[in-house]
Amino acid sequence: MSFFKKLKDRMLKSSSRLEAGLDAIVEEGQEPSGAEVPQAPDAAPPSDAAPAPAPVPPADPAESPATAPSGAPVPAAPQTPEAQTPVSPEPESKGGLIDRLMGRGGQEVARRTLDDPMLEQLEELLITADMGVDTALRVTANIAESHFGKRVSAEEVKRLMAEEIARIMEPVAQPMPIYSKKPQVVLVVGVNGSGKTTTIGKLASQFRAVGKSVIIAAGDTFRAAAVEQLQVWGERAGVPVLTAPEGSDPASLAFDAMLKAEAEGADLLLIDTAGRLQNRADLMEELAKIVRVIRKRDPEAPHNTLLVLDATTGQNALSQVETFRKLADVSGLVMTKLDGTARGGVLVALADRFGLPIHAIGVGEQIDDLAPFDPEDYACALTGLEV
Ligand SMILES: Nc1nc2c(ncn2[C@@H]2O[C@H](COP(=O)(O)OP(=O)(O)OP(=O)(O)O)[C@@H](O)[C@H]2O)c(=O)[nH]1
């Protein structure tokens, strides 16, 4: 199954809500056929200038520059030709274009003039999909700029919307940079339950699959269950997991993990951390101490600080970014649980507000359910547009 198909199937709740809403908005204001109003020209597909799908990383880290990030995958899901096709033209009805124009044969396409009431309805729909007011306004304003007063079908609106969303998301769709530095230290932060453990397991498995050696440090030493879960993921991924006794200092574990990763020449060290936001001052001190001790071994570590966010929390993800940016030097985001949520629009709001790189998205609980973030696939899946 192409990844787009999988993403669309998994994001059914988001896309079906937007899709049904868009169909309803157009149908509600549908004009009688034959009205003498010009139709909107077919919207152009999202720009060809979109970034290419994440390349497979060099198996040999020596191929990467010492300091500059390579375009490494994280993760490298195979891209099918159809997954790279941004937006296909609106399918012809069975009777073909002439029959449609003549009112013969196939189904007549409902159209509505894009006016202020329709724009307001579109805004509301985007806000209910957790896109946030500012982003929803920006998207609809851009659609209005080119199509205000024109008669549009639901399919055209979806395509225009997908274009706008892809345009917002393109700059942030960046694979996690991979450095030739050994070990590359990746600190993983986020609130409890956001999917840190699962994401670390998936990342470890994908790095292993491209020939990297990985070590995981179970830095949430306060919860035995969290450590056990990480061990299970380590086993699945075939990666060693370093643990410390319950309640011990996570920074001391991180230091030991650095020594082990250096001694073994590991390519990557993934460090899990606690996510207790209830006591922010403690958490800040804990994260700062981890960073201090690993910098004793490598002044540039951590090389990546990934913030894992749970899509089902909707707009709350925005405040989590704000909070964690104060606690740690967040370098990129991973959004989990995009499958089965109607709140996928929050990723657009995040991209629009913060511009932080989105490295990957989680679309399930299985080890291979972590995908590179492709803005066009995502925009199409979100709006319910077929590619
Ligand atoms: N459907 C779905 N579930 C996910 C995804 N990622 C994680 N989960 C589930 O979310 C729950 C929490 O994930 P964890 O990885 O344990 O989250 P955590 O941030 O490590 O949480 P703590 O261990 O409490 O700190 C688990 O039941 C996971 O299976 C995803 O992309 N999709």
The ligand as an SDF file (V2000), in Angstrom:
LIG
                    3D

 32 34  0  0  0  0  0  0  0  0999 V2000
   -2.3960    5.2990   17.6410 N   0  0  0  0  0  0  0  0  0  0  0  0
   -1.1590    5.6650   17.9820 C   0  0  0  0  0  0  0  0  0  0  0  0
   -0.7230    5.4440   19.2230 N   0  0  0  0  0  0  0  0  0  0  0  0
    0.5280    5.8200   19.5450 C   0  0  0  0  0  0  0  0  0  0  0  0
    1.3830    6.4510   18.6100 C   0  0  0  0  0  0  0  0  0  0  0  0
    2.5520    6.7160   19.2610 N   0  0  0  0  0  0  0  0  0  0  0  0
    2.4090    6.2670   20.5300 C   0  0  0  0  0  0  0  0  0  0  0  0
    1.1920    5.7230   20.7130 N   0  0  0  0  0  0  0  0  0  0  0  0
    0.6210    5.1460   21.9340 C   0  0  0  0  0  0  0  0  0  0  0  0
    0.5460    6.1530   22.9260 O   0  0  0  0  0  0  0  0  0  0  0  0
    0.7340    5.6010   24.2200 C   0  0  0  0  0  0  0  0  0  0  0  0
    1.8250    6.3900   24.9410 C   0  0  0  0  0  0  0  0  0  0  0  0
    3.0120    6.2110   24.2180 O   0  0  0  0  0  0  0  0  0  0  0  0
    4.4400    6.1690   24.9390 P   0  0  0  0  0  0  0  0  0  0  0  0
    5.4420    5.9690   23.8790 O   0  0  0  0  0  0  0  0  0  0  0  0
    4.4380    5.2480   26.0870 O   0  0  0  0  0  0  0  0  0  0  0  0
    4.4890    7.6450   25.4650 O   0  0  0  0  0  0  0  0  0  0  0  0
    5.5910    8.3100   26.4320 P   0  0  0  0  0  0  0  0  0  0  0  0
    5.6600    9.7410   26.0470 O   0  0  0  0  0  0  0  0  0  0  0  0
    6.8380    7.5450   26.4330 O   0  0  0  0  0  0  0  0  0  0  0  0
    4.8620    8.1870   27.7990 O   0  0  0  0  0  0  0  0  0  0  0  0
    5.4930    7.9200   29.2550 P   0  0  0  0  0  0  0  0  0  0  0  0
    6.1510    6.5830   29.1810 O   0  0  0  0  0  0  0  0  0  0  0  0
    4.2900    7.9560   30.1140 O   0  0  0  0  0  0  0  0  0  0  0  0
    6.4360    9.0390   29.4860 O   0  0  0  0  0  0  0  0  0  0  0  0
    1.0660    4.1380   24.0050 C   0  0  0  0  0  0  0  0  0  0  0  0
   -0.0950    3.3810   24.2240 O   0  0  0  0  0  0  0  0  0  0  0  0
    1.4760    4.0660   22.5440 C   0  0  0  0  0  0  0  0  0  0  0  0
    1.2070    2.8080   21.9690 O   0  0  0  0  0  0  0  0  0  0  0  0
    0.8810    6.6900   17.2790 C   0  0  0  0  0  0  0  0  0  0  0  0
    1.5420    7.2640   16.3840 O   0  0  0  0  0  0  0  0  0  0  0  0
   -0.3920    6.2710   17.0190 N   0  0  0  0  0  0  0  0  0  0  0  0
  1  2  1  0
  2  3  2  0
  2 32  1  0
  3  4  1  0
  4  5  2  0
  4  8  1  0
  5  6  1  0
  5 30  1  0
  6  7  2  0
  7  8  1  0
  8  9  1  0
  9 10  1  0
  9 28  1  0
 10 11  1  0
 11 12  1  0
 11 26  1  0
 12 13  1  0
 13 14  1  0
 14 15  2  0
 14 16  1  0
 14 17  1  0
 17 18  1  0
 18 19  2  0
 18 20  1  0
 18 21  1  0
 21 22  1  0
 22 23  2  0
 22 24  1  0
 22 25  1  0
 26 27  1  0
 26 28  1  0
 28 29  1  0
 30 31  2  0
 30 32  1  0
M  END
$$$$
